[in-house]
Amino acid sequence: MRNQPLRRLRRRLLALLGSAALAVAGAVALPGTAQAANILTNPGFESGSLSPWSCSGSLGSVVSSPVHGGSKALAGAVSSSDIAKCGQTLSVQPNTAYTLSGWVRGSYVYLGVDGGASTWTSSPSAYSRLSVSFTTGASQTSATVYVHGWYAQGTYHADDISLDGPGGGGSDSQAPSVPGSLRSTGKTSSSVSLAWNASTDNVGVTAYDIYRGAAQVLSVSGTSATVSGLSPSTSHTFTVKARDAAGNVSGASNAVTVTTDPGGGGGTGFKQAAPYLYLGWGDPPSATSVMSATGIKWYTMAFILSSGGCNPAWDGQRALTGGNDQSVINSIRSAGGDIVPSIGGWSGNKLGPNCSSAEALAGAYQKVIDAYGLKAIDVDIENTDEFENATVQDRILNALKIVKANNPGLRTIITFGTSTTGPTYWGNRLIEQAKALNADIDVFTIMPFDFGGGADMYGNTVNATEGLKNKLKSTFGWDDATAYARIGISGMNGLSDQQELTSPATWTQIRDWANSHHIARLAFWSVNRDRPCPGGGVTSNCSGISQSNWQFTSITAGFTG
């Protein structure tokens, strides 16, 4: 009796497939001959984004594991009410045979064409190949191919999908113009980022194919791409060609030759020792006196929140300029230091949920950047309203992408919580989406405290950071050195909210480890608490332990990366 629900599901599936099977069997007309060319755009999701695929319920995403080929695949997070159907519409030729195939993994995964043939399989532990043929109608000029899972059967994965046959477009034989001004916009030891000017076409450009030498390595719908998986200290030559729906291909763009960074010196070159200073809380000390006593040069200034709607303010209450906050920042700069604002945090009314779009949120960030001529900004993304909210995560990442494009040289930092072994589900999603959206985040900073870490705060901090490093490697294709150089650690001095103890000796160990692995950023919460009060518990103006004034700040000042 326990198998009855599964049997009913199988019968339902077979009933649904009956008409599709007849459609395949009935395709006996003499069709045009299909040419063996994959006419799908972004068939292996190697662009890092879904486009031009679209998924029902916004349940599709591009992931780095598990993959069949390349470094990316599609994940469809089906629910009890949505099968996460992901499709792509493209031009086809009438009365012509096509073959649709792809590699899928999961329970009850379907591959097919709207209004026509489909097939399915159940392969939950490994990729399996599906293939189905269909013939277009006598006047058909477009088709939508799809892949989807089944209700409440868990996330499925799909990769390397192919639609073999001639492109549509009827009598269109005009190729797009040549993409212009191909250029490199960035590089690491294992990747090169490219951009170019758009091509024109009499009907429309549907894709750009990126070549490394004579080999095509990517196909994207936009005018930028990042080629990853490259070797360090190696010269690579790239060109780009435009393609339209009829399969017409432009000539090659100008060639760009780029040498990747050395394997031991990856990352952005950005290094920052910047403990938190909070002017609205915890008996804030004189910033310049602490600088003089410790040698610290940077502060992370907390917090920028919403003063109502999409309007930034210190603590959501104090104007960006003209008050004590600006006076303190001016004094820090006069003493040879600088600041990075922390936007967000655990509590308060935050900009991420209040701004209606990425563009609006970028505008709010820009107000902060313009107020102080900033070199870097940090978004402290926490709690269920921002960190555990997919829509707000994506809004923040897209906003950071916009401000980075509009402010050359600006460094962007994301700070978020962690488990003792590395990013949580939401942290992994944040990293994967940073890649998928091409957000180009400079530093991913974890907060290795308040995770119930127990007594070994050094060991747990190292383990959490190694977990982050491994996630960055698998997502971006970076080597160890490049991944470390994109990492930040933001600890909590003395006693944490969960009574985890980080002593000055432990923090020195963490700093030395951070230096030896050449990470990008070291911070702690907070300078306000960097004062002794043994037995004082967790309070706003002391650490709860025996220590010297500003001892953690002095240790942090020794971070050089």
FIMAR-594675 format. One record per residue (C-alpha): residue number from 0; residue in one letter; x, y, z. Coordinates in steps of 0.5 Angstrom, whole numbers, always signed. Layout:
BEGIN
NUM | A | X | Y | Z
...
//
This chain:
BEGIN
0 | M | +0 | +0 | +0
1 | R | +6 | +5 | +1
2 | N | +7 | +5 | -6
3 | Q | +0 | +7 | -8
4 | P | +2 | +14 | -9
5 | L | +8 | +13 | -13
6 | R | +4 | +8 | -18
7 | R | -1 | +14 | -18
8 | L | +4 | +19 | -20
9 | R | +7 | +14 | -25
10 | R | +0 | +13 | -29
11 | R | -1 | +21 | -29
12 | L | +5 | +22 | -32
13 | L | +4 | +16 | -37
14 | A | -3 | +19 | -39
15 | L | +0 | +26 | -40
16 | L | +6 | +23 | -44
17 | G | +1 | +20 | -49
18 | S | -1 | +25 | -54
19 | A | +6 | +27 | -54
20 | A | +8 | +20 | -56
21 | L | +3 | +20 | -61
22 | A | +6 | +27 | -64
23 | V | +13 | +24 | -65
24 | A | +10 | +17 | -68
25 | G | +6 | +22 | -73
26 | A | +11 | +26 | -76
27 | V | +12 | +22 | -82
28 | A | +11 | +28 | -87
29 | L | +17 | +29 | -91
30 | P | +21 | +35 | -88
31 | G | +26 | +39 | -90
32 | T | +33 | +37 | -88
33 | A | +36 | +39 | -81
34 | Q | +43 | +42 | -81
35 | A | +47 | +39 | -75
36 | A | +48 | +46 | -71
37 | N | +45 | +48 | -64
38 | I | +41 | +54 | -65
39 | L | +40 | +55 | -58
40 | T | +43 | +61 | -54
41 | N | +46 | +60 | -48
42 | P | +45 | +52 | -48
43 | G | +50 | +50 | -43
44 | F | +48 | +56 | -38
45 | E | +56 | +58 | -39
46 | S | +54 | +66 | -39
47 | G | +53 | +65 | -31
48 | S | +46 | +68 | -33
49 | L | +39 | +65 | -35
50 | S | +38 | +70 | -41
51 | P | +35 | +68 | -46
52 | W | +31 | +62 | -42
53 | S | +26 | +64 | -37
54 | C | +23 | +60 | -32
55 | S | +16 | +60 | -28
56 | G | +15 | +63 | -21
57 | S | +23 | +65 | -22
58 | L | +25 | +58 | -19
59 | G | +30 | +58 | -24
60 | S | +38 | +59 | -23
61 | V | +45 | +58 | -25
62 | V | +49 | +54 | -21
63 | S | +56 | +51 | -21
64 | S | +55 | +44 | -18
65 | P | +53 | +39 | -20
66 | V | +54 | +40 | -28
67 | H | +55 | +36 | -34
68 | G | +60 | +40 | -38
69 | G | +63 | +46 | -37
70 | S | +62 | +50 | -30
71 | K | +55 | +52 | -30
72 | A | +48 | +48 | -30
73 | L | +41 | +50 | -29
74 | A | +37 | +49 | -23
75 | G | +30 | +49 | -22
76 | A | +27 | +49 | -15
77 | V | +20 | +46 | -16
78 | S | +15 | +47 | -11
79 | S | +8 | +43 | -9
80 | S | +5 | +48 | -14
81 | D | +10 | +50 | -19
82 | I | +14 | +45 | -24
83 | A | +20 | +51 | -25
84 | K | +19 | +50 | -33
85 | C | +24 | +54 | -36
86 | G | +24 | +55 | -44
87 | Q | +27 | +59 | -49
88 | T | +23 | +61 | -56
89 | L | +27 | +62 | -62
90 | S | +26 | +62 | -70
91 | V | +25 | +56 | -74
92 | Q | +24 | +54 | -81
93 | P | +17 | +51 | -83
94 | N | +16 | +44 | -84
95 | T | +23 | +42 | -82
96 | A | +25 | +36 | -77
97 | Y | +29 | +38 | -71
98 | T | +32 | +34 | -65
99 | L | +32 | +37 | -58
100 | S | +37 | +34 | -53
101 | G | +40 | +35 | -46
102 | W | +43 | +32 | -40
103 | V | +38 | +32 | -34
104 | R | +39 | +30 | -27
105 | G | +33 | +29 | -22
106 | S | +26 | +26 | -20
107 | Y | +21 | +26 | -26
108 | V | +25 | +31 | -31
109 | Y | +22 | +33 | -38
110 | L | +25 | +36 | -44
111 | G | +20 | +38 | -50
112 | V | +17 | +43 | -54
113 | D | +11 | +47 | -53
114 | G | +5 | +44 | -57
115 | G | +9 | +38 | -59
116 | A | +13 | +32 | -57
117 | S | +16 | +31 | -50
118 | T | +20 | +26 | -46
119 | W | +22 | +25 | -39
120 | T | +26 | +21 | -34
121 | S | +28 | +20 | -27
122 | S | +35 | +20 | -25
123 | P | +36 | +23 | -18
124 | S | +43 | +21 | -17
125 | A | +47 | +23 | -24
126 | Y | +46 | +26 | -31
127 | S | +42 | +22 | -36
128 | R | +41 | +24 | -43
129 | L | +34 | +26 | -46
130 | S | +33 | +27 | -53
131 | V | +26 | +28 | -57
132 | S | +25 | +29 | -65
133 | F | +19 | +34 | -68
134 | T | +17 | +37 | -74
135 | T | +15 | +44 | -75
136 | G | +8 | +46 | -78
137 | A | +7 | +48 | -85
138 | S | +7 | +55 | -83
139 | Q | +11 | +55 | -76
140 | T | +16 | +60 | -75
141 | S | +18 | +60 | -68
142 | A | +18 | +54 | -63
143 | T | +19 | +54 | -55
144 | V | +23 | +49 | -52
145 | Y | +23 | +47 | -45
146 | V | +25 | +43 | -39
147 | H | +22 | +42 | -32
148 | G | +21 | +38 | -26
149 | W | +15 | +35 | -23
150 | Y | +11 | +38 | -17
151 | A | +14 | +37 | -10
152 | Q | +19 | +32 | -13
153 | G | +25 | +36 | -11
154 | T | +30 | +41 | -15
155 | Y | +32 | +38 | -22
156 | H | +38 | +40 | -26
157 | A | +39 | +41 | -33
158 | D | +46 | +42 | -38
159 | D | +48 | +42 | -45
160 | I | +41 | +43 | -48
161 | S | +41 | +43 | -56
162 | L | +36 | +44 | -61
163 | D | +39 | +41 | -68
164 | G | +37 | +44 | -74
165 | P | +37 | +50 | -78
166 | G | +35 | +57 | -76
167 | G | +29 | +61 | -78
168 | G | +28 | +67 | -81
169 | G | +26 | +65 | -88
170 | S | +29 | +69 | -93
171 | D | +34 | +73 | -88
172 | S | +41 | +72 | -91
173 | Q | +44 | +78 | -88
174 | A | +49 | +78 | -83
175 | P | +50 | +82 | -77
176 | S | +55 | +88 | -77
177 | V | +62 | +86 | -73
178 | P | +62 | +87 | -66
179 | G | +66 | +94 | -64
180 | S | +71 | +96 | -59
181 | L | +73 | +89 | -56
182 | R | +76 | +90 | -50
183 | S | +78 | +87 | -43
184 | T | +75 | +90 | -37
185 | G | +78 | +86 | -32
186 | K | +82 | +80 | -30
187 | T | +85 | +75 | -25
188 | S | +89 | +69 | -25
189 | S | +84 | +65 | -28
190 | S | +79 | +69 | -31
191 | V | +78 | +75 | -36
192 | S | +72 | +80 | -37
193 | L | +71 | +82 | -44
194 | A | +66 | +88 | -46
195 | W | +64 | +90 | -53
196 | N | +60 | +95 | -57
197 | A | +53 | +92 | -60
198 | S | +52 | +90 | -67
199 | T | +46 | +91 | -71
200 | D | +42 | +87 | -76
201 | N | +36 | +88 | -80
202 | V | +32 | +83 | -76
203 | G | +36 | +83 | -69
204 | V | +42 | +80 | -66
205 | T | +40 | +74 | -62
206 | A | +47 | +72 | -59
207 | Y | +55 | +74 | -59
208 | D | +60 | +68 | -59
209 | I | +66 | +69 | -56
210 | Y | +72 | +65 | -58
211 | R | +79 | +64 | -55
212 | G | +84 | +63 | -61
213 | A | +80 | +59 | -66
214 | A | +75 | +55 | -60
215 | Q | +69 | +58 | -58
216 | V | +68 | +58 | -51
217 | L | +62 | +62 | -49
218 | S | +55 | +64 | -52
219 | V | +52 | +70 | -49
220 | S | +46 | +75 | -50
221 | G | +49 | +81 | -48
222 | T | +55 | +85 | -49
223 | S | +60 | +83 | -44
224 | A | +62 | +76 | -41
225 | T | +67 | +73 | -37
226 | V | +71 | +67 | -39
227 | S | +74 | +63 | -33
228 | G | +78 | +57 | -32
229 | L | +84 | +60 | -35
230 | S | +91 | +58 | -33
231 | P | +95 | +63 | -29
232 | S | +101 | +68 | -32
233 | T | +98 | +66 | -39
234 | S | +97 | +70 | -46
235 | H | +90 | +69 | -49
236 | T | +87 | +72 | -55
237 | F | +80 | +73 | -56
238 | T | +75 | +75 | -61
239 | V | +67 | +76 | -61
240 | K | +62 | +74 | -67
241 | A | +55 | +76 | -67
242 | R | +49 | +72 | -69
243 | D | +42 | +73 | -71
244 | A | +36 | +68 | -71
245 | A | +37 | +65 | -78
246 | G | +44 | +63 | -76
247 | N | +48 | +69 | -80
248 | V | +54 | +70 | -77
249 | S | +58 | +77 | -77
250 | G | +66 | +77 | -78
251 | A | +70 | +77 | -72
252 | S | +71 | +83 | -68
253 | N | +78 | +86 | -67
254 | A | +83 | +81 | -63
255 | V | +84 | +83 | -56
256 | T | +90 | +79 | -52
257 | V | +90 | +79 | -45
258 | T | +95 | +75 | -40
259 | T | +92 | +73 | -34
260 | D | +95 | +75 | -27
261 | P | +100 | +70 | -23
262 | G | +97 | +64 | -19
263 | G | +100 | +67 | -13
264 | G | +98 | +74 | -14
265 | G | +90 | +74 | -16
266 | G | +85 | +78 | -13
267 | T | +84 | +85 | -13
268 | G | +90 | +88 | -10
269 | F | +85 | +91 | -5
270 | K | +87 | +90 | +3
271 | Q | +83 | +94 | +9
272 | A | +84 | +93 | +16
273 | A | +78 | +97 | +18
274 | P | +74 | +95 | +25
275 | Y | +67 | +98 | +26
276 | L | +66 | +104 | +29
277 | Y | +59 | +106 | +31
278 | L | +57 | +114 | +33
279 | G | +50 | +113 | +35
280 | W | +51 | +107 | +40
281 | G | +56 | +105 | +46
282 | D | +60 | +111 | +48
283 | P | +64 | +112 | +42
284 | P | +71 | +114 | +43
285 | S | +75 | +119 | +39
286 | A | +77 | +116 | +33
287 | T | +83 | +120 | +32
288 | S | +85 | +118 | +39
289 | V | +84 | +111 | +37
290 | M | +88 | +112 | +31
291 | S | +94 | +115 | +35
292 | A | +94 | +110 | +40
293 | T | +94 | +104 | +35
294 | G | +96 | +106 | +28
295 | I | +89 | +104 | +25
296 | K | +88 | +108 | +19
297 | W | +81 | +105 | +16
298 | Y | +74 | +105 | +20
299 | T | +68 | +101 | +18
300 | M | +63 | +106 | +20
301 | A | +56 | +104 | +22
302 | F | +50 | +104 | +20
303 | I | +47 | +107 | +14
304 | L | +39 | +105 | +14
305 | S | +33 | +108 | +11
306 | S | +30 | +115 | +14
307 | G | +24 | +113 | +10
308 | G | +23 | +110 | +3
309 | C | +29 | +109 | -1
310 | N | +33 | +115 | +3
311 | P | +39 | +114 | +6
312 | A | +41 | +117 | +13
313 | W | +46 | +115 | +19
314 | D | +42 | +110 | +23
315 | G | +36 | +112 | +19
316 | Q | +36 | +119 | +23
317 | R | +42 | +123 | +22
318 | A | +43 | +127 | +15
319 | L | +49 | +124 | +11
320 | T | +52 | +131 | +12
321 | G | +53 | +137 | +16
322 | G | +53 | +133 | +23
323 | N | +57 | +130 | +28
324 | D | +58 | +124 | +23
325 | Q | +61 | +128 | +17
326 | S | +65 | +132 | +23
327 | V | +68 | +125 | +25
328 | I | +70 | +123 | +18
329 | N | +73 | +129 | +16
330 | S | +78 | +128 | +23
331 | I | +79 | +121 | +21
332 | R | +81 | +124 | +14
333 | S | +85 | +129 | +16
334 | A | +89 | +124 | +21
335 | G | +91 | +120 | +14
336 | G | +86 | +115 | +15
337 | D | +79 | +114 | +11
338 | I | +72 | +110 | +12
339 | V | +68 | +105 | +9
340 | P | +60 | +106 | +11
341 | S | +57 | +100 | +13
342 | I | +50 | +100 | +10
343 | G | +45 | +95 | +13
344 | G | +46 | +91 | +19
345 | W | +42 | +86 | +23
346 | S | +36 | +91 | +25
347 | G | +33 | +97 | +23
348 | N | +29 | +100 | +17
349 | K | +34 | +98 | +11
350 | L | +35 | +101 | +4
351 | G | +35 | +94 | +1
352 | P | +27 | +92 | +2
353 | N | +25 | +99 | +2
354 | C | +28 | +101 | -5
355 | S | +23 | +99 | -11
356 | S | +28 | +97 | -16
357 | A | +36 | +96 | -17
358 | E | +36 | +102 | -20
359 | A | +33 | +106 | -14
360 | L | +37 | +102 | -9
361 | A | +44 | +104 | -13
362 | G | +41 | +111 | -13
363 | A | +41 | +111 | -5
364 | Y | +48 | +108 | -5
365 | Q | +50 | +113 | -10
366 | K | +48 | +119 | -5
367 | V | +53 | +116 | +0
368 | I | +58 | +115 | -5
369 | D | +58 | +122 | -7
370 | A | +57 | +125 | +0
371 | Y | +64 | +123 | +2
372 | G | +67 | +121 | -5
373 | L | +68 | +114 | -2
374 | K | +73 | +109 | -5
375 | A | +69 | +103 | -2
376 | I | +62 | +101 | +1
377 | D | +60 | +95 | +5
378 | V | +53 | +92 | +5
379 | D | +52 | +88 | +11
380 | I | +47 | +84 | +9
381 | E | +43 | +80 | +15
382 | N | +37 | +77 | +17
383 | T | +30 | +75 | +14
384 | D | +29 | +82 | +11
385 | E | +35 | +82 | +6
386 | F | +40 | +76 | +7
387 | E | +34 | +71 | +7
388 | N | +30 | +74 | +2
389 | A | +32 | +72 | -6
390 | T | +29 | +78 | -9
391 | V | +33 | +83 | -4
392 | Q | +39 | +79 | -5
393 | D | +39 | +80 | -12
394 | R | +37 | +87 | -12
395 | I | +43 | +89 | -7
396 | L | +47 | +85 | -12
397 | N | +45 | +89 | -18
398 | A | +45 | +95 | -15
399 | L | +52 | +94 | -13
400 | K | +54 | +92 | -20
401 | I | +51 | +99 | -23
402 | V | +55 | +103 | -18
403 | K | +61 | +100 | -19
404 | A | +60 | +101 | -27
405 | N | +58 | +108 | -25
406 | N | +64 | +109 | -20
407 | P | +71 | +107 | -23
408 | G | +75 | +104 | -18
409 | L | +70 | +103 | -13
410 | R | +71 | +97 | -9
411 | T | +65 | +93 | -7
412 | I | +64 | +89 | +0
413 | I | +59 | +84 | +2
414 | T | +58 | +82 | +9
415 | F | +54 | +76 | +12
416 | G | +54 | +71 | +17
417 | T | +56 | +64 | +16
418 | S | +56 | +57 | +19
419 | T | +63 | +54 | +23
420 | T | +64 | +50 | +16
421 | G | +63 | +56 | +11
422 | P | +57 | +59 | +8
423 | T | +50 | +57 | +9
424 | Y | +44 | +56 | +4
425 | W | +43 | +63 | +4
426 | G | +51 | +65 | +3
427 | N | +52 | +60 | -2
428 | R | +46 | +63 | -6
429 | L | +49 | +70 | -5
430 | I | +55 | +68 | -8
431 | E | +52 | +64 | -14
432 | Q | +48 | +70 | -16
433 | A | +54 | +75 | -15
434 | K | +57 | +70 | -21
435 | A | +50 | +70 | -25
436 | L | +49 | +77 | -25
437 | N | +56 | +79 | -26
438 | A | +56 | +83 | -20
439 | D | +64 | +83 | -19
440 | I | +64 | +84 | -12
441 | D | +71 | +85 | -9
442 | V | +71 | +82 | -2
443 | F | +66 | +77 | +1
444 | T | +66 | +78 | +8
445 | I | +64 | +73 | +13
446 | M | +62 | +74 | +20
447 | P | +65 | +68 | +24
448 | F | +61 | +69 | +31
449 | D | +54 | +68 | +34
450 | F | +54 | +61 | +30
451 | G | +54 | +57 | +37
452 | G | +62 | +56 | +35
453 | G | +64 | +54 | +42
454 | A | +70 | +55 | +45
455 | D | +75 | +54 | +39
456 | M | +74 | +61 | +36
457 | Y | +80 | +60 | +32
458 | G | +79 | +54 | +29
459 | N | +72 | +55 | +27
460 | T | +74 | +62 | +24
461 | V | +79 | +58 | +20
462 | N | +74 | +53 | +18
463 | A | +69 | +58 | +16
464 | T | +74 | +62 | +12
465 | E | +76 | +55 | +8
466 | G | +69 | +54 | +7
467 | L | +68 | +60 | +4
468 | K | +74 | +60 | +0
469 | N | +72 | +53 | -3
470 | K | +65 | +56 | -5
471 | L | +69 | +62 | -9
472 | K | +73 | +57 | -12
473 | S | +68 | +52 | -15
474 | T | +63 | +58 | -17
475 | F | +68 | +63 | -20
476 | G | +73 | +58 | -22
477 | W | +79 | +61 | -18
478 | D | +85 | +58 | -16
479 | D | +86 | +59 | -8
480 | A | +90 | +65 | -8
481 | T | +85 | +69 | -12
482 | A | +79 | +66 | -8
483 | Y | +83 | +68 | -1
484 | A | +85 | +75 | -4
485 | R | +77 | +76 | -5
486 | I | +75 | +74 | +3
487 | G | +74 | +78 | +9
488 | I | +74 | +76 | +16
489 | S | +69 | +81 | +21
490 | G | +70 | +78 | +28
491 | M | +67 | +80 | +35
492 | N | +72 | +82 | +40
493 | G | +71 | +79 | +47
494 | L | +65 | +76 | +49
495 | S | +60 | +75 | +43
496 | D | +52 | +75 | +44
497 | Q | +52 | +67 | +45
498 | Q | +58 | +68 | +50
499 | E | +63 | +65 | +45
500 | L | +70 | +68 | +47
501 | T | +75 | +71 | +42
502 | S | +81 | +73 | +47
503 | P | +87 | +78 | +44
504 | A | +91 | +72 | +44
505 | T | +86 | +68 | +39
506 | W | +85 | +75 | +35
507 | T | +92 | +75 | +34
508 | Q | +92 | +68 | +31
509 | I | +86 | +70 | +27
510 | R | +90 | +76 | +24
511 | D | +97 | +72 | +23
512 | W | +93 | +67 | +19
513 | A | +89 | +72 | +15
514 | N | +96 | +75 | +13
515 | S | +99 | +69 | +12
516 | H | +93 | +67 | +7
517 | H | +93 | +74 | +4
518 | I | +86 | +75 | +5
519 | A | +83 | +82 | +3
520 | R | +80 | +85 | +9
521 | L | +80 | +84 | +17
522 | A | +75 | +88 | +21
523 | F | +71 | +86 | +28
524 | W | +65 | +89 | +32
525 | S | +67 | +94 | +35
526 | V | +72 | +99 | +37
527 | N | +66 | +102 | +42
528 | R | +67 | +95 | +45
529 | D | +75 | +95 | +45
530 | R | +75 | +96 | +53
531 | P | +76 | +92 | +59
532 | C | +70 | +90 | +63
533 | P | +72 | +83 | +66
534 | G | +65 | +79 | +68
535 | G | +61 | +85 | +65
536 | G | +58 | +81 | +60
537 | V | +56 | +83 | +53
538 | T | +55 | +90 | +53
539 | S | +56 | +96 | +48
540 | N | +62 | +100 | +51
541 | C | +66 | +94 | +53
542 | S | +69 | +87 | +51
543 | G | +66 | +83 | +57
544 | I | +74 | +81 | +59
545 | S | +80 | +83 | +61
546 | Q | +84 | +87 | +56
547 | S | +88 | +93 | +55
548 | N | +84 | +99 | +52
549 | W | +84 | +99 | +44
550 | Q | +88 | +92 | +44
551 | F | +84 | +89 | +39
552 | T | +84 | +95 | +34
553 | S | +92 | +95 | +35
554 | I | +92 | +87 | +33
555 | T | +88 | +89 | +27
556 | A | +92 | +95 | +25
557 | G | +98 | +89 | +24
558 | F | +94 | +86 | +18
559 | T | +97 | +87 | +12
560 | G | +94 | +82 | +8
//
